[in-house]
């Protein structure tokens, strides 16, 4: 038996809210999930949820300072299937 009440310190959001926070469409986020190029997600009770911290980390990882930045190519390729 737990002596302290169990608390989730992480806030989770569903796909539509995650997409709104990132400024992209929910469909794009779903495609990223299928291709494995999007933020980390969890499947809880048949629902897909995203931790706010994971969304922030994924967005920070895509940060570029210019189009000549080598990371820019990676950021542009996000969501595209590997051939």
Order of alpha helices (4+ residues) and beta strands (2+ residues): beta-alpha-alpha-beta-beta-alpha-alpha
